[in-house]
Structure formats: structure tokens, C-alpha cells
Amino acid sequence: MSSPRFQSFVAEESNEQRRVNLYLLDEVREEARIKAEAMKRRVDHQYSSKVKPWQFQVSDLVMCKAHPYELENKLSPKWTGPFRVTKAKGNGSYKLETLDGGPIPRSWNAPNLKFYFS
């Protein structure tokens, strides 16, 4: 007993349908690329609408996120500082110093800093 699908199969129609699909393949790919680009833009717009950009000025007081090796236990403070911003290097990168004027040897990115309110 053969299935109705097998009984209604016509090789010439199948070959013709395959040729049509191959002919339209570039259009299908282009449509998929456009949809993917639109989705990326929507995701980027949604993310950008929720993110608050941090911009610090020179002489602002900030706290730095503590490194995992600085945490002794789960009750240890998650932020260290305060520190003073000495230079804004661009792209959210900042040079810091301690309050008594000692420089911090590395740069810090804005997501790892937050304002210190005294």
C-alpha cells in the first residue's frame, strides 16, 4: 500500500518547483537579511532606551566596583572608594586618584564606576 503523497508525486512538477525555489533563493536570502537587520535595530533601540549613560567630570567623586579577589565574604562591600576623577580619556574611560592625591595605575570604564555622594 503506497501513501496518497507517493501516488500523487509527479517528477516533472517536482523538478520545476525545485528550479523555481532555486531561482528565488537570492530574494529569500535578501529578505531574511533585511528582517535580521530590522530585528537588530529594534533590540539596539530597546537596549539604548533603558541604558543610562554615565559621564563623569574631572574632580567628581566616584566609587569603583570591587574585584572578586577583594571580597572576603558575601557581606564585604561591593564598592571601594571614594576616588577622584583626574582625566576623562574618552569612550567612557577614566583615570582616578585617591582623595589624598595618590594615582591609581589603571584606567576604569564607566560601567564599573558610580557617583559617590557624601
C-alpha positions in Angstrom: 0.0 0.0 0.0 1.5 3.3 -1.0 0.6 6.6 0.5 -1.5 9.2 -1.2 1.5 11.5 -1.3 3.6 8.9 -3.1 0.8 8.2 -5.5 0.3 11.9 -6.4 4.0 12.5 -6.9 5.0 13.8 -10.4 8.7 14.1 -11.0 8.5 16.8 -13.7 6.4 19.1 -11.3 8.9 18.5 -8.5 11.8 19.4 -10.7 10.1 22.5 -11.9 9.2 23.5 -8.3 12.9 23.0 -7.3 14.1 25.2 -10.1 11.6 28.0 -9.1 12.8 27.7 -5.5 16.5 27.9 -6.6 15.6 30.9 -8.8 14.0 32.7 -5.8 16.7 31.8 -3.3 18.6 35.1 -3.6 15.4 37.0 -2.9 14.6 34.9 0.1 18.1 35.4 1.5 17.9 39.2 0.9 14.5 39.3 2.7 16.0 37.3 5.6 18.9 39.7 5.8 16.6 42.7 5.9 14.5 41.1 8.6 17.6 40.3 10.7 18.9 43.8 10.4 15.5 45.2 11.4 15.5 42.9 14.5 19.0 44.1 15.4 17.9 47.7 15.2 14.8 47.1 17.4 16.9 45.3 20.0 19.5 48.0 19.9 16.9 50.7 20.3 15.2 48.9 23.2 18.6 48.4 25.0 19.6 52.0 24.4 16.4 53.4 25.7 16.9 51.5 29.1 20.7 52.2 29.5 21.7 55.3 31.4 25.0 56.6 30.1 27.4 57.6 32.8 29.5 60.6 32.2 31.8 61.8 34.9 33.6 65.1 35.0 37.1 65.9 36.3 37.1 66.2 40.1 33.9 64.1 40.5 34.0 61.6 43.4 33.3 58.1 42.4 33.2 54.5 43.8 34.8 51.6 42.0 33.3 48.1 41.7 35.3 45.7 43.9 37.2 42.9 42.3 36.2 39.3 43.3 39.6 38.8 45.0 39.0 41.9 47.2 35.8 40.4 48.6 36.5 38.4 51.7 33.0 37.1 52.2 29.4 37.7 50.9 29.0 40.6 53.3 32.0 42.5 52.1 31.3 45.9 50.5 30.8 45.6 46.7 32.2 49.1 46.0 35.5 50.6 47.1 36.5 54.3 47.3 35.8 57.1 47.1 38.2 58.2 44.4 38.5 61.4 42.4 38.4 61.5 38.6 41.5 63.1 37.2 41.1 62.6 33.5 38.4 61.6 31.1 40.1 59.6 28.4 37.1 59.2 26.1 34.8 56.3 25.3 33.9 56.0 29.0 37.4 55.5 30.3 38.6 57.5 33.3 41.9 57.9 35.3 41.4 58.1 39.0 43.3 59.1 42.1 42.8 58.6 45.8 41.5 61.5 47.9 45.0 62.2 49.2 46.4 62.5 45.7 47.8 59.1 45.1 47.3 58.0 41.4 45.5 54.7 40.6 47.7 52.9 38.0 45.0 51.7 35.6 42.0 53.2 33.8 38.4 52.5 34.8 35.4 52.1 32.5 32.2 53.9 33.3 30.1 50.8 34.0 32.5 49.9 36.8 32.1 53.3 38.5 29.2 55.1 40.3 28.9 58.5 41.8 29.9 58.9 45.5 27.6 61.1 47.5 28.9 62.4 50.8 
